[in-house]
Amino acid sequence: MAKYSIKFSCGHTHVVAITGSVAEQERKAQWYKDCGICPDCYAAKKAAEESQAQQEVQAQQKRLQSTLSHEQF
């Protein structure tokens, strides 16, 4: 296992422990640089996705409640 200081595609730099053969480590390090996002940006992205999903569920529930209340009368 080797530790690499990686500048991720998002522009942030973090130290990452990468396992595997030297060739695999270099390949993974290059992937992080080209395509990967840092742990902080990844967490922020997941939080935003979760928030959006919750908002969509709440909107669906409101529409359903509105539909049901109109059908009762």
Contact map, one row per residue, 1 for C-alpha under 8 A:
1110000000000000111100000000000000000000000000000000000000000000000000000
1111000000000000111000001000000000000000000000000000000000000000000000000
1111100000000011110000000000000000000000000000000000000000000000000000000
0111110000000011110000000000100000000000000000000000000000000000000000000
0011111000001111000000000000000000000000000000000000000000000000000000000
0001111100001111000000000000100110000000000000000000000000000000000000000
0000111111111100000000000000000110000000000000000000000000000000000000000
0000011111111100000000000000000111111100000000000000000000000000000000000
0000001111110000000000000000000111111100000000000000000000000000000000000
0000001111110000000000000000000000011100100000000000000000000000000000000
0000001111111000000000000000000000000000000000000000000000000000000000000
0000001111111100000000000000000000000100000000000000000000000000000000000
0000111100111110000000000000000000000100000000000000000000000000000000000
0000111100011111000000000000000000000100000000000000000000000000000000000
0011110000001111100000000000000000000000000000000000000000000000000000000
0011110000000111110000000000000000000000000000000000000000000000000000000
1111000000000011111000000000000000000000000000000000000000000000000000000
1111000000000001111100001001100000000000000000000000000000000000000000000
1100000000000000111110011000000000000000000000000000000000000000000000000
1000000000000000011111111000000000000000000000000000000000000000000000000
0000000000000000001111111000000000000000000000000000000000000000000000000
0000000000000000000111111100000000000000000000000000000000000000000000000
0000000000000000000111111110000000000000000000000000000000000000000000000
0000000000000000001111111111000000000000000000000000000000000000000000000
0100000000000000011111111111100000000000000000000000000000000000000000000
0000000000000000000001111111110000000000000000000000000000000000000000000
0000000000000000000000111111111000000000000000000000000000000000000000000
0000000000000000010000011111111100000000000000000000000000000000000000000
0001010000000000010000001111111110000000000000000000000000000000000000000
0000000000000000000000000111111111000000000000000000000000000000000000000
0000000000000000000000000011111111110000000000000000000000000000000000000
0000011110000000000000000001111111111000000000000000000000000000000000000
0000011110000000000000000000111111110000000000000000000000000000000000000
0000000110000000000000000000011111110000000000000000000000000000000000000
0000000110000000000000000000001111111000000000000000000000000000000000000
0000000111000000000000000000001111111100000000000000000000000000000000000
0000000111000000000000000000000100111110110000000000000000000000000000000
0000000111011100000000000000000000011111110000000000000000000000000000000
0000000000000000000000000000000000001111111000000000000000000000000000000
0000000000000000000000000000000000000111111100000000000000000000000000000
0000000001000000000000000000000000001111111110000000000000000000000000000
0000000000000000000000000000000000001111111111000000000000000000000000000
0000000000000000000000000000000000000011111111100000000000000000000000000
0000000000000000000000000000000000000001111111110000000000000000000000000
0000000000000000000000000000000000000000111111111000000000000000000000000
0000000000000000000000000000000000000000011111111100000000000000000000000
0000000000000000000000000000000000000000001111111110000000000000000000000
0000000000000000000000000000000000000000000111111111000000000000000000000
0000000000000000000000000000000000000000000011111111100000000000000000000
0000000000000000000000000000000000000000000001111111110000000000000000000
0000000000000000000000000000000000000000000000111111111000000000000000000
0000000000000000000000000000000000000000000000011111111100000000000000000
0000000000000000000000000000000000000000000000001111111110000000000000000
0000000000000000000000000000000000000000000000000111111111000000000000000
0000000000000000000000000000000000000000000000000011111111100000000000000
0000000000000000000000000000000000000000000000000001111111110000000000000
0000000000000000000000000000000000000000000000000000111111111000000000000
0000000000000000000000000000000000000000000000000000011111111100000000000
0000000000000000000000000000000000000000000000000000001111111110000000000
0000000000000000000000000000000000000000000000000000000111111111000000000
0000000000000000000000000000000000000000000000000000000011111111100000000
0000000000000000000000000000000000000000000000000000000001111111110000000
0000000000000000000000000000000000000000000000000000000000111111111000000
0000000000000000000000000000000000000000000000000000000000011111111100000
0000000000000000000000000000000000000000000000000000000000001111111110000
0000000000000000000000000000000000000000000000000000000000000111111111000
0000000000000000000000000000000000000000000000000000000000000011111111100
0000000000000000000000000000000000000000000000000000000000000001111111110
0000000000000000000000000000000000000000000000000000000000000000111111111
0000000000000000000000000000000000000000000000000000000000000000011111111
0000000000000000000000000000000000000000000000000000000000000000001111111
0000000000000000000000000000000000000000000000000000000000000000000111111
0000000000000000000000000000000000000000000000000000000000000000000011111
